[in-house]
Amino acid sequence: MLTKMNKTLLLILLGTAVIPIGCTMAPKYSRPAAPVPAEWPGGAAYADSLKTANAPSAPNLDWREFFPDPKLQQLIETALAHNRDLKLAALNVERARAMYGIQRANLWPALDASASGSKQRMPADLSNSGKRQTTERYDANLGVLSWEIDFFGRIRSFKDRALQEYLASEQARRSAQILLVSSVANACLAMAADRENLKLSETTLQAQQAAYDLIKRRYELGLVDELDLLRARTPLDIARRDLALYTERVAKDENALNLLIGSTAAGDILPAQLSELVPPAEIGAGVSSDVLLQRPDVLQAENLLKAANADIGAARAAFFPRISLTAAIGTASSDLSGLFTSGSGTWSYAPQIVMPIFDARVWSAHKAAKVQREIAVTQYEKAIQNAFKEVADGLATQGTVDQQVAAQQSLVDSFANTYRLSKSLYDKGINSYFEVLDAQRSLFAAQQALVFLRLEKLTSQVRLYSVLGGGWNSSQDARPTAMTTTGPQ
């Protein structure tokens, strides 16, 4: 049976464990003002992009809706399941969550059970009775070892910092998914463009080879001079070089895509040209730049700012006393069989308070915590400015790329007609072959530039989608836990 003193001690221990711990001394957090304009830039470069201002916003558009092409969806799904960078980001979240659990557990006492036994022989000349004797002792205890009672919020501040670091790691995982989704899409588009240029190079090489063979026969018949033959040889060699170049680029594109998806892509899902892909959906940036505050990288920077804010609370609490408690309740006996008999109860209660008087390190730590918070504020503001710049660039491209594509298509049509007329005049003996070669080179370069601009149009849509924060909010692939939004309890 427990004695009255034992019962009192037990009630003290239980009561201390359930009372609210002291409040934190961290400064009240307020979000810094965004150092960017409230609205997106205006002007001639953004005229066309304003037409899509009312289109669905990127954060609310699932990546499967933005990328309707089924083959591209399959590639992205494979990447989300097997990409190692995304897996590392998810593991970092789990580690941060475990570290938060450690800090949170420090708020509460750790209850330990212990048992010990000893047996000692005492010689006669050291014994109080003057006779040789053997003593035994057996103990069983339940106690708390050096538990700090957080009256001034030092441990709570560390817990808050760990929570914000955990939430920051979750935002980092979301950023990694956004980057992965857009990278897979861009790699697929780049492969399609390079395959289209490869096919164009093959067609050009065949045309150049046929033209060279024709000029060579005319040279052998004495109808043209050697200069025409050498001029015909130049575009043939250029076409061979371009064919080898795009063959290499297609192979590297496939290697890059395989690295992103974490496995080997099946040949039947790789696009042969840009026109085979269903283009991404139209999106809008809206009118206000406040959408940037919900970007995962900006939220990550804000979480780290809150963590630095919590560090100030811990630094302030270091100026105040630290109170700790060591206590135990149990039983002891000189005989193992009497360990749990009536009257064998024991208890101990040892509170300790440590009051800092002079410690220059405390002042330096407080100053360092305040400077670290200013660094975090600057990094947060920089993240917003960088996000604003990325979106503004995307809107500028979106506002002008259609005009560039239309102009380049008109240029290709003009060069195609020029080449056709030059060749017809040469066949009639009116023009020299030099003019035919010049028109052909111009046509090939214009066709390559058109492919590049069509690629730029598609990749700019992908880039705008990602910089606006789209690409992580899939119901299957974004796996936020309850702790992500509400915080662990």
Wavefront OBJ file of the C-alpha trace (Angstrom):
o trace
v 0.000 0.000 0.000
v 1.187 3.535 -0.714
v 1.816 5.817 2.228
v 0.231 9.253 2.444
v 3.539 10.867 1.398
v 3.810 8.549 -1.578
v 0.295 9.402 -2.668
v 1.042 13.097 -2.357
v 4.186 12.756 -4.479
v 2.336 10.763 -7.109
v -0.378 13.409 -7.331
v 2.294 16.118 -7.712
v 3.932 14.235 -10.569
v 0.654 13.575 -12.358
v -0.591 17.113 -11.831
v 2.624 18.640 -13.154
v 2.420 16.452 -16.243
v -1.058 17.612 -17.220
v -0.945 21.335 -16.394
v -0.411 23.672 -19.347
v 3.210 24.514 -19.942
v 4.323 28.150 -20.038
v 3.716 30.263 -23.114
v 6.328 30.972 -25.747
v 8.371 34.196 -25.704
v 8.733 34.325 -29.491
v 7.709 37.627 -31.132
v 4.232 37.724 -32.626
v 4.573 36.722 -36.260
v 3.291 39.004 -38.994
v 3.791 38.269 -42.666
v 6.105 40.800 -44.344
v 4.591 42.877 -47.121
v 5.274 41.501 -50.582
v 7.989 43.655 -52.241
v 6.355 43.430 -55.687
v 3.535 45.292 -57.452
v -0.007 44.190 -56.654
v -0.739 43.661 -60.367
v 1.141 42.056 -63.236
v 3.108 44.228 -65.680
v 1.322 45.828 -68.612
v 2.385 46.975 -72.046
v 2.710 45.728 -75.598
v 4.511 42.512 -74.576
v 1.597 41.459 -72.355
v -1.326 42.427 -74.604
v -2.145 38.917 -75.812
v -1.633 37.365 -72.360
v -4.405 39.587 -70.959
v -6.851 37.704 -73.188
v -6.396 34.597 -71.038
v -6.565 36.430 -67.695
v -9.929 34.815 -66.929
v -8.804 31.306 -67.882
v -8.493 28.687 -65.094
v -5.701 29.468 -62.624
v -2.739 27.109 -62.432
v -2.961 26.192 -58.698
v -6.574 25.066 -59.194
v -5.870 23.054 -62.350
v -4.731 19.471 -61.837
v -1.783 18.508 -64.017
v -3.908 15.836 -65.728
v -6.285 18.576 -66.832
v -3.459 20.834 -67.962
v -1.729 18.032 -69.890
v -4.590 16.254 -71.734
v -2.232 14.195 -73.916
v -2.558 10.547 -72.681
v 1.019 9.595 -73.591
v 2.436 12.563 -71.733
v 0.223 11.725 -68.756
v 1.660 8.217 -68.735
v 5.216 9.572 -68.708
v 4.441 11.961 -65.837
v 2.757 9.215 -63.811
v 5.816 7.007 -64.255
v 8.098 9.838 -63.138
v 6.017 10.554 -60.032
v 6.251 6.895 -59.085
v 9.942 6.298 -59.800
v 11.908 9.576 -59.861
v 14.669 9.447 -57.243
v 14.799 13.199 -56.581
v 11.118 13.217 -55.667
v 11.652 10.159 -53.472
v 14.473 11.947 -51.634
v 12.217 14.959 -51.097
v 9.530 12.692 -49.607
v 12.093 11.037 -47.322
v 13.255 14.467 -46.157
v 9.648 15.198 -45.169
v 9.481 12.013 -43.109
v 12.771 12.842 -41.407
v 11.605 16.372 -40.570
v 8.381 14.950 -39.194
v 10.307 12.589 -36.931
v 12.536 15.444 -35.733
v 9.431 17.434 -34.885
v 8.151 14.473 -32.876
v 11.373 14.482 -30.851
v 11.096 18.190 -30.045
v 7.427 17.906 -29.167
v 8.111 14.988 -26.824
v 10.559 17.137 -24.841
v 7.588 19.077 -23.453
v 6.475 16.093 -21.412
v 8.288 14.031 -18.780
v 9.763 10.701 -19.746
v 8.640 8.069 -17.254
v 11.150 5.294 -16.675
v 10.928 2.066 -14.700
v 14.073 0.667 -13.147
v 15.030 -2.276 -10.993
v 18.348 -3.036 -9.375
v 19.894 -5.420 -6.901
v 23.197 -5.556 -5.078
v 24.983 -7.830 -2.638
v 28.024 -6.755 -0.618
v 30.315 -8.546 1.852
v 31.723 -6.355 4.642
v 34.913 -7.502 6.547
v 34.843 -7.522 10.357
v 37.256 -4.584 10.803
v 34.967 -2.338 8.724
v 31.675 -3.570 10.124
v 29.895 -1.585 12.820
v 29.146 -4.802 14.666
v 32.760 -5.939 14.554
v 31.701 -9.062 12.745
v 31.898 -10.062 9.144
v 28.550 -9.507 7.423
v 26.887 -9.651 4.021
v 24.306 -7.058 3.004
v 21.762 -7.173 0.229
v 19.604 -4.434 -1.389
v 16.869 -4.635 -3.970
v 15.066 -1.641 -5.556
v 12.180 -1.119 -7.994
v 11.345 2.470 -8.994
v 9.132 4.465 -11.305
v 10.444 7.956 -11.899
v 11.212 11.065 -13.942
v 14.815 11.979 -14.709
v 15.767 15.640 -15.188
v 12.552 16.862 -16.816
v 12.680 20.572 -17.667
v 9.404 22.322 -16.872
v 8.974 24.812 -19.709
v 7.617 27.832 -17.835
v 9.252 30.340 -20.194
v 8.677 28.546 -23.489
v 12.239 27.580 -24.411
v 11.344 24.008 -25.350
v 8.072 25.114 -26.914
v 9.997 27.486 -29.176
v 12.236 24.625 -30.282
v 9.105 22.586 -30.946
v 7.597 25.396 -33.029
v 10.811 25.686 -35.028
v 10.815 21.947 -35.717
v 7.182 22.162 -36.837
v 7.937 24.965 -39.299
v 10.959 23.082 -40.629
v 8.747 20.056 -41.165
v 6.174 22.153 -43.021
v 8.998 23.722 -45.068
v 10.171 20.250 -46.096
v 6.635 19.435 -47.219
v 6.604 22.569 -49.373
v 10.002 21.555 -50.742
v 8.486 18.215 -51.764
v 5.676 20.022 -53.544
v 8.203 22.235 -55.330
v 10.102 19.109 -56.360
v 6.919 17.630 -57.821
v 6.135 20.833 -59.731
v 9.657 20.842 -61.142
v 9.439 17.165 -62.053
v 6.090 17.484 -63.837
v 7.260 20.463 -65.880
v 10.656 18.860 -66.581
v 9.065 15.693 -67.952
v 6.739 17.760 -70.140
v 9.589 19.936 -71.429
v 11.808 16.901 -72.082
v 8.999 15.264 -74.043
v 8.406 18.442 -76.055
v 12.127 18.877 -76.732
v 12.338 15.296 -77.977
v 9.362 15.852 -80.280
v 10.945 19.028 -81.685
v 14.331 17.377 -82.218
v 12.682 14.386 -83.890
v 10.825 16.789 -86.159
v 14.080 18.550 -87.022
v 15.694 15.153 -87.573
v 12.989 14.257 -90.055
v 13.424 17.655 -91.698
v 17.168 17.013 -91.935
v 16.567 13.624 -93.528
v 14.220 15.172 -96.111
v 16.688 17.979 -96.776
v 19.549 15.514 -97.154
v 17.585 13.514 -99.702
v 16.794 16.664 -101.669
v 20.394 17.849 -101.496
v 21.693 14.456 -102.561
v 19.348 14.407 -105.546
v 20.342 17.963 -106.485
v 24.046 17.124 -106.160
v 23.662 14.006 -108.292
v 21.916 16.056 -110.958
v 24.608 18.772 -110.952
v 27.301 16.110 -111.022
v 25.802 14.521 -114.134
v 25.582 17.917 -115.806
v 29.173 18.606 -114.857
v 30.250 15.293 -116.375
v 28.401 16.258 -119.559
v 30.091 19.648 -119.586
v 26.833 21.570 -119.080
v 27.952 23.289 -115.846
v 31.323 24.327 -114.522
v 33.160 22.990 -111.480
v 32.071 25.971 -109.356
v 28.417 24.865 -109.547
v 29.466 21.357 -108.526
v 31.359 22.670 -105.473
v 28.439 24.890 -104.550
v 26.100 21.904 -104.706
v 28.444 19.947 -102.467
v 28.301 22.544 -99.647
v 24.581 22.178 -98.683
v 24.929 18.393 -98.995
v 27.674 18.340 -96.372
v 25.686 20.729 -94.162
v 22.665 18.432 -94.385
v 24.821 15.439 -93.409
v 26.166 17.372 -90.427
v 22.682 18.401 -89.305
v 21.446 14.832 -89.638
v 24.211 13.587 -87.338
v 23.605 16.490 -84.935
v 19.888 15.830 -84.517
v 20.452 12.085 -84.305
v 22.695 12.781 -81.319
v 20.239 15.238 -79.768
v 17.325 12.800 -80.039
v 19.389 10.115 -78.299
v 20.326 12.547 -75.500
v 16.698 13.658 -75.198
v 15.663 10.069 -74.657
v 18.393 9.594 -72.034
v 17.260 12.728 -70.193
v 13.634 11.605 -70.261
v 14.543 8.140 -68.965
v 16.430 9.734 -66.064
v 13.435 11.876 -65.171
v 10.898 9.058 -65.233
v 13.241 6.684 -63.409
v 12.861 3.889 -66.000
v 13.042 3.272 -69.743
v 10.261 4.902 -71.721
v 8.447 2.643 -74.154
v 9.027 3.587 -77.770
v 5.325 3.709 -78.629
v 4.617 6.570 -76.204
v 7.421 8.837 -77.442
v 6.143 11.513 -79.864
v 7.567 11.697 -83.383
v 6.790 15.402 -83.818
v 5.185 18.308 -81.978
v 1.928 18.065 -83.899
v 1.311 14.588 -82.436
v 0.985 16.004 -78.894
v -2.264 17.417 -77.600
v -1.296 20.972 -76.552
v -1.595 22.024 -72.884
v -4.723 23.783 -71.687
v -5.003 27.556 -71.536
v -4.353 29.078 -68.100
v -4.502 32.584 -66.715
v -2.483 34.418 -64.092
v -5.450 36.475 -62.944
v -5.112 40.154 -62.130
v -3.507 40.163 -58.674
v 0.011 38.950 -57.905
v -1.188 37.607 -54.530
v -1.304 34.182 -56.155
v 2.482 34.085 -55.679
v 2.049 33.803 -51.907
v 0.682 30.287 -52.434
v 3.630 29.040 -54.451
v 5.294 26.157 -52.583
v 8.749 27.754 -52.689
v 7.355 31.004 -51.249
v 5.480 29.065 -48.559
v 8.699 27.191 -47.814
v 10.551 30.486 -47.338
v 7.757 31.700 -45.042
v 7.918 28.510 -42.970
v 11.651 29.016 -42.526
v 10.946 32.620 -41.513
v 8.532 31.375 -38.845
v 11.201 28.909 -37.692
v 13.669 31.783 -37.287
v 10.992 33.698 -35.391
v 10.642 30.765 -32.977
v 14.421 30.774 -32.439
v 14.136 34.292 -31.008
v 11.692 32.920 -28.419
v 14.205 30.253 -27.399
v 16.977 32.855 -27.191
v 14.823 35.108 -24.996
v 13.877 32.235 -22.709
v 17.589 31.595 -22.072
v 17.662 34.800 -19.962
v 15.200 33.286 -17.467
v 15.566 30.456 -14.946
v 15.456 26.856 -16.080
v 13.525 24.575 -13.752
v 13.979 20.828 -13.863
v 12.628 17.962 -11.823
v 13.971 14.557 -10.904
v 11.583 12.344 -8.958
v 11.015 8.680 -8.260
v 8.648 6.476 -6.340
v 9.163 2.812 -5.674
v 10.080 0.158 -3.161
v 13.288 -1.155 -1.594
v 14.181 -4.085 0.607
v 17.162 -6.011 1.868
v 15.412 -9.175 0.833
v 14.098 -9.885 -2.644
v 10.988 -11.537 -1.212
v 10.159 -8.399 0.784
v 10.492 -6.002 -2.099
v 6.749 -5.384 -2.462
v 5.624 -5.893 1.126
v 3.986 -3.217 3.242
v 6.365 -0.583 4.581
v 8.986 -0.985 1.835
v 7.951 2.117 -0.139
v 10.518 4.779 -1.054
v 10.371 8.121 -2.819
v 12.607 10.979 -3.846
v 11.843 14.463 -5.115
v 14.629 16.776 -6.322
v 13.611 20.013 -8.097
v 16.395 22.227 -9.449
v 16.454 25.821 -10.651
v 19.311 27.384 -12.608
v 19.352 31.169 -12.916
v 21.779 32.762 -15.397
v 23.738 35.602 -13.781
v 26.428 36.396 -16.332
v 26.877 34.503 -19.588
v 27.936 36.530 -22.620
v 26.940 33.648 -24.881
v 23.265 34.229 -24.060
v 23.388 37.796 -25.376
v 25.275 36.734 -28.500
v 22.801 33.928 -29.133
v 19.904 36.384 -28.857
v 21.563 38.760 -31.320
v 22.334 35.889 -33.714
v 18.684 34.752 -33.590
v 17.471 38.261 -34.461
v 19.936 38.541 -37.348
v 18.896 35.092 -38.589
v 15.293 36.275 -38.651
v 16.297 39.281 -40.782
v 18.107 36.893 -43.129
v 14.952 34.769 -43.354
v 12.858 37.889 -44.088
v 15.242 38.843 -46.897
v 15.145 35.328 -48.332
v 11.333 35.344 -48.185
v 11.168 38.676 -50.001
v 13.685 37.463 -52.556
v 11.597 34.331 -53.192
v 8.556 36.528 -53.913
v 10.536 38.823 -56.219
v 11.971 35.842 -58.098
v 8.488 34.337 -58.436
v 7.116 37.650 -59.759
v 9.940 37.849 -62.314
v 9.340 34.271 -63.501
v 5.610 34.836 -63.960
v 6.164 38.202 -65.665
v 8.622 36.572 -68.077
v 6.116 33.825 -68.770
v 3.371 36.341 -69.472
v 5.679 38.298 -71.790
v 6.422 35.151 -73.777
v 2.774 34.156 -73.838
v 1.859 37.631 -75.042
v 4.246 37.627 -78.010
v 4.978 34.054 -79.055
v 1.874 33.682 -81.236
v 2.936 36.721 -83.238
v 6.430 35.256 -83.636
v 5.067 31.911 -84.811
v 2.738 33.584 -87.318
v 5.526 35.773 -88.683
v 7.916 32.837 -88.931
v 5.310 30.725 -90.748
v 4.870 33.537 -93.260
v 8.650 33.679 -93.645
v 8.823 29.929 -94.298
v 6.116 30.232 -96.948
v 8.016 33.082 -98.624
v 11.300 31.163 -98.636
v 9.540 28.083 -99.984
v 8.172 30.116 -102.908
v 11.552 31.757 -103.429
v 13.256 28.361 -103.569
v 10.644 26.994 -105.978
v 10.975 29.962 -108.337
v 14.789 29.999 -108.147
v 14.967 26.311 -109.008
v 12.510 26.766 -111.864
v 14.567 29.644 -113.292
v 17.760 27.650 -112.916
v 16.220 24.693 -114.724
v 15.405 27.082 -117.563
v 18.969 28.366 -117.589
v 18.050 31.877 -116.444
v 19.539 31.902 -112.901
v 22.770 30.511 -111.532
v 22.798 27.639 -109.073
v 24.194 29.950 -106.409
v 20.775 31.614 -106.109
v 19.124 28.191 -105.749
v 21.535 27.247 -102.962
v 20.980 30.523 -101.150
v 17.198 30.092 -101.277
v 17.471 26.509 -100.105
v 19.702 27.409 -97.134
v 17.309 30.191 -96.151
v 14.320 27.832 -96.363
v 15.969 25.161 -94.207
v 17.016 27.707 -91.556
v 13.512 29.208 -91.507
v 11.930 25.759 -91.107
v 14.245 24.995 -88.160
v 13.405 28.347 -86.553
v 9.690 27.619 -86.968
v 10.053 24.310 -85.142
v 11.939 26.118 -82.364
v 9.214 28.790 -82.012
v 6.458 26.179 -81.917
v 8.440 24.442 -79.190
v 8.870 27.759 -77.361
v 5.113 28.343 -77.493
v 4.385 24.990 -75.848
v 7.195 25.157 -73.297
v 6.185 28.708 -72.342
v 2.740 27.387 -71.432
v 4.348 24.667 -69.315
v 6.703 27.182 -67.712
v 3.864 29.585 -66.879
v 1.867 26.721 -65.373
v 4.760 25.719 -63.120
v 5.812 29.230 -62.022
v 2.210 29.956 -61.038
v 2.334 26.951 -58.702
v 0.555 24.344 -60.798
v 1.580 20.708 -60.908
v 1.477 19.385 -57.341
v -2.215 19.359 -56.445
v -3.156 16.010 -57.956
v -5.513 13.938 -55.843
v -3.332 10.883 -56.388
v 0.188 12.275 -56.365
v 0.137 15.149 -53.877
v 0.006 13.352 -50.572
v -0.267 16.024 -47.862
v -0.851 14.596 -44.417
v -3.175 16.046 -41.828
v -0.116 17.615 -40.254
v 0.533 19.630 -43.399
v -2.471 21.863 -43.042
v -3.398 21.709 -39.399
v -0.082 20.889 -37.803
v 0.572 17.942 -35.496
v -1.367 18.053 -32.273
l 1 2 3 4 5 6 7 8 9 10 11 12 13 14 15 16 17 18 19 20 21 22 23 24 25 26 27 28 29 30 31 32 33 34 35 36 37 38 39 40 41 42 43 44 45 46 47 48 49 50 51 52 53 54 55 56 57 58 59 60 61 62 63 64 65 66 67 68 69 70 71 72 73 74 75 76 77 78 79 80 81 82 83 84 85 86 87 88 89 90 91 92 93 94 95 96 97 98 99 100 101 102 103 104 105 106 107 108 109 110 111 112 113 114 115 116 117 118 119 120 121 122 123 124 125 126 127 128 129 130 131 132 133 134 135 136 137 138 139 140 141 142 143 144 145 146 147 148 149 150 151 152 153 154 155 156 157 158 159 160 161 162 163 164 165 166 167 168 169 170 171 172 173 174 175 176 177 178 179 180 181 182 183 184 185 186 187 188 189 190 191 192 193 194 195 196 197 198 199 200 201 202 203 204 205 206 207 208 209 210 211 212 213 214 215 216 217 218 219 220 221 222 223 224 225 226 227 228 229 230 231 232 233 234 235 236 237 238 239 240 241 242 243 244 245 246 247 248 249 250 251 252 253 254 255 256 257 258 259 260 261 262 263 264 265 266 267 268 269 270 271 272 273 274 275 276 277 278 279 280 281 282 283 284 285 286 287 288 289 290 291 292 293 294 295 296 297 298 299 300 301 302 303 304 305 306 307 308 309 310 311 312 313 314 315 316 317 318 319 320 321 322 323 324 325 326 327 328 329 330 331 332 333 334 335 336 337 338 339 340 341 342 343 344 345 346 347 348 349 350 351 352 353 354 355 356 357 358 359 360 361 362 363 364 365 366 367 368 369 370 371 372 373 374 375 376 377 378 379 380 381 382 383 384 385 386 387 388 389 390 391 392 393 394 395 396 397 398 399 400 401 402 403 404 405 406 407 408 409 410 411 412 413 414 415 416 417 418 419 420 421 422 423 424 425 426 427 428 429 430 431 432 433 434 435 436 437 438 439 440 441 442 443 444 445 446 447 448 449 450 451 452 453 454 455 456 457 458 459 460 461 462 463 464 465 466 467 468 469 470 471 472 473 474 475 476 477 478 479 480 481 482 483 484 485 486 487 488 489
